[in-house]
């Protein structure tokens, strides 16, 4: 069963590979807007390019509170633009 995530935003840490990347693809397939968070900026940029305009790549180290805060704020700002 697939849940409709249209209009919802999901922030995924560790999105550069493995379970994080798989989760990003699954949420994208369900219609969610995505904030892809990982230290590997090139990897999440590639994944965002694969997913399309509903994905925002934000390089971030989750052990640094201020980086996570900035990533989530960045993800919240363009929601009106993302909604398809």
Number of C-alpha atoms within 10 A of each C-alpha: 3 8 9 12 15 15 14 14 21 19 20 18 22 21 28 26 15 9 13 17 20 13 17 28 19 13 22 20 15 15 19 24 28 26 25 30 27 23 16 17 17 13 18 25 20 13 21 24 14 11 17 13 14 20 25 24 25 26 22 22 17 16 8 9 11 12 15 18 13 13 22 17 11 15 22 13 10 13 16 9 9 16 15 12
